[in-house]
Amino acid sequence: MNESATTAWRPVADLPQARSEVGVAEAGGLVHVVGGTALVDGEPRWATTLVTAYDPRADRWTERAPLPEPLTHVGLAGLGGKLYAFGGFTGIVHLNPRRAAYSYDPGRDEWTGLPELPVALGSVGVAAVAGKLHVIGGRDSRRVVPLPGAPIELGLGTVGHHFVHDPERGTWSLAPSLPGPPRDHAGVVALDGRVHVIGGRVEDVDRNLDRHDVYDPRTGEWTTAAPLPAPRSAGATTVLNGLIAHAGGECAQGGSTFDDVTLYDPRADRWTTTTPLPHGRHGFGAAVADGRAFFVAGSPTCAGGAGVDALELLLG
């Protein structure tokens, strides 16, 4: 990245509903926000079927066909003009992971069921490379423990699984597992025919990671790349102009969220810190549509909350 490159943030139209822990991806030239936790009449609805789409040319949101089932922490990616959604939870604090697998056709505004995930998981990362979908990491919540200081329970159990879905054949296959510790809430994106897995956590925010692992489907091998400048999980990650942008996450000291933004240049294998978010957030997502990068939804507070904010990242 050019050392003189600069970034700025520009607000765009707010989401119709306050949301967090969403799946975000582009299809048909629109940014889609899928599932998640929503505030309805001031009360949290932990898993929803809500699907909304942002048109960057009109600066307008519209409601689309709902998910076939309510999900939060759903993994989402676009491929061939369609969306693909995998996994998710139906309960609060990572409870009740699902084997959910669906595709969405924006032209028909229609969801279609796919062969289920081999394992019930939530907070997976998904990236599309060479016509296939890589579903990586996640949480199986095999252990359920009381949440300290609250009358609710928490699902624990992160994994290093790496499944590949071929939408043409409707099949699943195994690929080499994620190296290093198992993790979820990671940033997973495709760049130059490779899958990048950035940050994430081992079970909880006191074990955030700065790892940056890269998978090449052509060789079937994992390699390491420059780590994040600081450990992060539950941020938002996308690719713009050949750079990976990673923003936000949880939790900072005092229970606040992170506002830092870093850009990764694969040619230099280097991260550069740039203009922070207007305020910290986690549980949000990012996608590029019409050549523009949008970061949407999320909570300004750690471990809960929701927001309507939508921001465009301007890269100079």
C-alpha positions in Angstrom: 0.0 0.0 0.0 1.2 3.5 -0.8 2.4 5.1 2.4 0.4 8.3 1.5 -2.9 6.4 1.2 -5.6 7.8 3.4 -9.1 6.7 4.4 -12.2 8.4 5.6 -15.7 7.3 6.7 -19.0 8.5 5.3 -22.4 7.7 6.8 -25.0 6.3 4.4 -28.7 5.5 5.0 -29.3 3.8 8.4 -30.6 0.2 8.6 -34.3 0.0 9.1 -33.8 -2.0 12.3 -31.0 -2.1 14.9 -29.0 -5.3 14.3 -25.9 -7.0 15.3 -24.2 -10.5 14.9 -25.3 -10.4 11.2 -24.1 -12.0 8.0 -23.2 -9.4 5.4 -22.3 -10.0 1.7 -22.9 -8.7 -1.8 -25.1 -10.3 -4.5 -26.7 -8.7 -7.5 -25.0 -5.3 -6.8 -26.7 -5.0 -3.4 -25.3 -5.3 0.2 -27.4 -7.9 2.0 -27.6 -8.0 5.8 -28.9 -11.5 6.9 -30.3 -12.7 10.2 -28.6 -11.6 13.5 -29.9 -10.1 16.7 -32.4 -7.3 16.4 -34.0 -4.8 18.7 -37.8 -4.9 18.2 -39.8 -2.4 20.2 -36.7 -2.0 22.5 -36.5 -5.7 23.3 -33.8 -8.0 21.9 -34.8 -10.8 19.5 -31.8 -13.0 19.7 -32.1 -14.8 16.4 -34.1 -13.4 13.5 -35.2 -14.1 9.9 -34.6 -10.5 8.8 -33.0 -9.9 5.5 -32.5 -6.3 4.2 -30.6 -5.1 1.1 -28.8 -1.8 0.5 -28.7 -0.3 -3.0 -25.6 2.0 -3.0 -26.8 3.9 -6.1 -30.1 4.8 -4.5 -28.8 5.0 -0.9 -31.9 3.0 0.1 -32.7 -0.2 2.1 -35.4 -2.6 1.2 -36.7 -5.7 3.0 -36.2 -9.0 1.2 -37.5 -12.5 1.6 -36.8 -13.8 5.1 -34.4 -16.6 6.0 -36.2 -19.9 6.3 -35.3 -20.0 10.0 -34.2 -17.5 12.6 -30.4 -17.4 12.9 -27.7 -15.2 14.5 -24.0 -15.4 13.8 -24.7 -16.9 10.3 -21.8 -17.3 7.9 -22.4 -15.6 4.6 -20.7 -15.1 1.2 -21.7 -14.2 -2.3 -20.9 -16.4 -5.4 -22.2 -16.2 -8.9 -24.8 -13.6 -8.2 -26.3 -15.6 -5.2 -25.8 -15.6 -1.5 -24.8 -18.6 0.5 -25.6 -18.8 4.2 -24.2 -21.5 6.6 -24.6 -22.3 10.3 -25.7 -19.9 13.0 -27.2 -20.0 16.5 -30.9 -19.8 17.5 -30.3 -19.0 21.1 -28.6 -16.3 23.2 -24.9 -16.3 23.8 -23.9 -18.9 21.2 -26.5 -21.5 22.1 -28.1 -24.0 19.8 -25.8 -24.1 16.8 -27.3 -25.2 13.5 -26.4 -27.2 10.4 -28.3 -24.6 8.3 -27.3 -24.2 4.6 -29.2 -22.0 2.2 -28.8 -20.1 -1.1 -30.6 -16.9 -2.0 -31.4 -15.7 -5.5 -31.8 -11.9 -5.4 -33.5 -11.9 -8.8 -36.2 -14.2 -7.6 -36.1 -13.0 -4.0 -36.1 -16.6 -3.0 -34.2 -18.9 -0.5 -33.5 -22.5 -1.3 -32.3 -25.2 1.1 -28.9 -26.9 0.4 -27.4 -30.1 1.8 -26.8 -29.4 5.5 -23.4 -28.5 7.0 -21.7 -31.7 8.1 -21.6 -30.3 11.7 -23.9 -27.9 13.6 -21.9 -24.7 14.0 -22.3 -21.0 14.5 -20.0 -18.0 13.8 -18.3 -19.7 10.9 -16.3 -17.8 8.3 -17.2 -18.2 4.6 -15.2 -17.3 1.5 -15.8 -18.1 -2.2 -12.9 -19.1 -4.3 -13.0 -20.7 -7.8 -16.7 -21.5 -7.7 -16.6 -23.2 -4.3 -17.4 -22.1 -0.7 -15.0 -22.6 2.1 -16.6 -22.7 5.5 -14.0 -22.4 8.2 -13.8 -22.5 12.0 -16.8 -21.7 14.1 -18.3 -22.8 17.5 -20.1 -26.1 18.2 -21.1 -25.0 21.8 -20.4 -28.5 23.0 -20.0 -27.1 26.5 -22.7 -25.0 28.1 -21.7 -23.0 31.2 -23.3 -20.3 33.4 -22.5 -16.7 32.2 -20.8 -15.0 35.2 -23.0 -12.3 36.7 -26.1 -13.1 34.6 -29.0 -15.6 34.9 -28.2 -17.1 31.4 -25.8 -19.7 30.0 -23.0 -19.5 27.4 -22.0 -22.0 24.7 -18.3 -22.8 24.5 -16.3 -24.9 22.1 -14.4 -23.5 19.1 -13.3 -25.7 16.2 -10.8 -25.7 13.4 -13.0 -27.4 10.8 -12.6 -26.6 7.1 -15.5 -27.7 4.9 -15.9 -27.0 1.2 -19.3 -26.8 -0.5 -19.5 -27.3 -4.3 -22.8 -25.6 -5.3 -22.8 -27.1 -8.8 -22.7 -30.7 -7.5 -24.4 -30.0 -4.2 -21.7 -31.8 -2.2 -19.5 -31.2 0.8 -15.9 -32.2 1.2 -13.2 -31.9 3.8 -10.1 -29.7 3.3 -7.0 -29.3 5.5 -8.1 -28.0 8.9 -7.3 -24.5 10.1 -3.8 -24.4 11.5 -3.1 -23.2 15.0 -5.8 -22.9 17.7 -9.4 -23.5 16.8 -11.3 -20.3 16.6 -14.5 -18.4 15.7 -15.5 -14.8 15.2 -12.7 -14.5 12.7 -12.5 -12.4 9.5 -12.6 -14.7 6.5 -12.2 -13.3 3.0 -11.0 -14.3 -0.5 -8.2 -12.4 -2.2 -6.2 -13.4 -5.3 -7.6 -16.9 -5.3 -6.7 -17.6 -1.6 -8.6 -17.6 1.6 -7.4 -15.4 4.4 -8.4 -16.1 8.0 -7.8 -13.1 10.2 -7.9 -12.8 14.0 -10.8 -14.6 15.8 -11.0 -16.0 19.3 -10.6 -19.2 21.2 -13.9 -19.4 23.1 -14.0 -15.9 24.6 -12.7 -12.3 24.2 -9.9 -12.9 26.7 -8.3 -15.1 24.1 -8.5 -13.0 21.0 -5.9 -13.8 18.3 -3.7 -11.8 16.0 -3.1 -14.8 13.6 -3.3 -14.4 9.9 -3.5 -17.8 8.1 -3.8 -18.2 4.3 -5.2 -21.2 2.4 -4.4 -21.8 -1.3 -7.0 -24.2 -2.8 -4.6 -24.9 -5.7 -2.0 -26.4 -3.5 -4.2 -27.5 -0.6 -1.7 -25.8 1.8 -1.9 -23.3 4.6 0.7 -20.6 5.1 1.1 -17.8 7.6 1.0 -14.1 6.7 1.7 -10.9 8.7 -0.4 -11.0 11.9 -2.8 -8.3 12.8 -1.2 -5.4 14.7 -3.3 -6.4 17.8 -5.5 -9.4 18.7 -9.1 -8.9 17.5 -12.3 -10.9 17.1 -15.9 -10.0 16.0 -14.7 -7.3 13.7 -15.7 -6.7 10.1 -13.5 -7.6 7.1 -13.7 -7.1 3.4 -11.5 -6.5 0.3 -11.3 -3.2 -1.5 -8.9 -2.3 -4.3 -6.7 -5.3 -3.6 -6.4 -4.6 0.1 -8.0 -6.3 3.0 -9.7 -3.9 5.4 -10.3 -5.1 9.0 -12.3 -2.9 11.4 -13.4 -3.0 15.1 -14.1 -5.9 17.4 -14.5 -6.7 21.0 -13.6 -6.2 23.9 -11.4 -3.3 24.9 -10.6 -2.4 28.5 -13.7 -1.4 30.5 -16.0 -3.4 28.3 -15.9 -1.1 25.3 -15.5 -2.1 21.7 -12.5 -1.4 19.4 -12.5 1.4 16.8 -9.2 0.7 15.1 -9.0 0.0 11.3 -6.1 -1.7 9.5 -5.3 -2.4 5.9 -3.4 -5.4 4.6 -1.3 -5.2 1.4 -0.6 -8.7 0.2 2.3 -7.6 -2.0 4.2 -6.2 0.9 2.7 -8.6 3.5 2.1 -5.6 5.8 -0.7 -4.2 7.8 -1.1 -0.4 8.1 -3.2 1.4 10.7 -5.5 4.0 9.2 -8.4 6.2 10.1 -10.5 4.7 12.9 -14.2 4.1 12.9 -16.3 7.0 14.1 -17.0 4.9 17.2 -16.1 1.3 18.2 -18.3 -1.6 17.3 -18.5 -5.4 17.1 -20.8 -8.0 15.6 -21.1 -6.1 12.3 -20.2 -7.0 8.7 -18.7 -5.5 5.5 -19.1 -6.0 1.8 -18.2 -4.3 -1.5 -20.9 -3.3 -4.0 -20.6 -1.0 -7.0 -16.9 -0.8 -6.2 -17.6 0.7 -2.8 -17.0 -0.8 0.7 -19.8 -0.6 3.3 -19.6 -1.6 7.0 -23.0 -2.1 8.5 -24.9 -2.9 11.7 -23.1 -4.0 15.0 -23.1 -2.9 18.6 -21.1 0.0 20.1 -21.0 -1.9 23.4 -19.3 -5.2 24.2 -21.3 -8.5 24.7 -24.7 -7.4 23.4 -26.5 -4.4 21.9 -27.4 -3.5 18.3 -27.1 -0.6 15.9 -28.5 0.9 12.7 -25.3 2.5 11.5 -24.1 2.0 8.0 -20.8 3.5 6.8 -18.8 3.7 3.6 -15.1 3.4 3.7 -13.4 5.9 1.4 -9.9 4.8 0.4 -7.7 7.4 -1.1 
